[in-house]
Amino acid sequence: MRLASNIKGLLPLCAATLFIFSCGCGTDPVPSSSVTLTVTPSSVNASYEAQTVVLSVTATGDWGVSSADKDWCTVSPSGGIKGTSEVKVALATNRTGKVRETTVTLRYGPQTLEVPVKQGFSEDDLPPDPGEVVAPEGYVLDWHEEFEDDGKPSLEDWWYETGGGGWGNNEDQVYVAGSKDGVDLAFISDGTLKIQTRRIGTEINSIRMNTQRAWQYGWFEARIKVSDVKGSWPAFWMMPKNFKTWPGDGEIDIMEYAISTQGKDKSSSSIHCNAYNWPKGTQKTHVQPVSNAATEFHVYALEWTASEMKFYVDGKLHLTFRNEGKGYDTWPFDAPFYLKFNMAWGGNMGGTTDSSALPATYEVDYVRVFKHK
């Protein structure tokens, strides 16, 4: 996303001192009833960028520290002893579109001292409002998901496919409905959808999620950062709403990435149907170089009309598939298709795996669908 800042740096801050009074006994160790604890600065006011703020803590006894929002604000170490110590407060980049606030809490026995933390945001770093999305020429925005709100993907917009069995490609993963054993594998944070592949217990678990809506023709695009973990196989693709048979009813692969079989920084786009499919080795496909595919976001897009399909990476056309006018076997693509995000593990395209490198993470910044005017 575009980077700029509305709030720069840390504001000059003053020290906060906690004095707790009562009549404790003894002098070593210092009883909690008579401890003093000083924190400098007494509050944090940070810009939207990822950064680490250092707090200086001076105490007359042992103490502990924690953060209320561990996903974007973490602290280390977890405490200290008598004397002066440092606490590092690590803040993730704020792409939520709003100022966010939390507290860092220091504890000594039953007493607490809270350090307020406020992190600004950059208007230039926000996803555009629907009215500001620049549509391809001849198209208007029909549906979009910007993944702005932290949490789980809405089931009003998405549904999950679950289970194992290889999925026709000898894949090793078992898909789950968003999470397993309390571990989220599909979640939204810091302005992106994260899809993860993890070993949970004895299984490799991952996500295969689909849009509730389906479309016949249009412009489809997503801004994506793939996984480079050996054996991972992230994909952005489409299947027919009224699916009955494969490959006859068709499959549209907008983006597939598999480092074990395609090589690093190379994605592919493909279509499958009765005449053109991978078991026959006749699929229509093209492998496209994509620099820094796993460390930078890139836009993968499909323009689909009644006469042809065009596939793009960052606005560059790299594959065209035309309707030959020969009927269903070569063009079953006059029907509604829905969008899919998944990350397979191993299998025919995922190839050789390295489970020691898990978890693998696949990120989606946004997905947008445009219809012809």
Secondary structure, 3 states (H helix, E strand, C coil): CCCCCCCCCCCCCCCEEEECCCCCCCCCCCCHHHCEEEEECCCEEECCCCEEEEEEEEECCCEEEEECCCCCEEEECCEECCEEEEEEEEECCCCCCCCEEEEEEEEECCEEEEEEEEECCCHHHCCCCHHHCCCCCCEEEEEEECCCCCECCCCCCEEECCECCCCCCCCCCEECCCEECCEECEEEECCEEEEEEEEECCEEEECEEEEEEEECCEEEEEEEECCCCCCEEEEEEEEECCCCCCCCCCEEEEEEECHHHHCCCEEEEEEECCCCCCCCCCCEEEEEECCCCCCCCEEEEEEECCCEEEEEECCEEEEEEECCCCCCCCCCCCCCEEEEEEEEECHHHHCCCCHHHCCEEEEEEEEEEEEEC
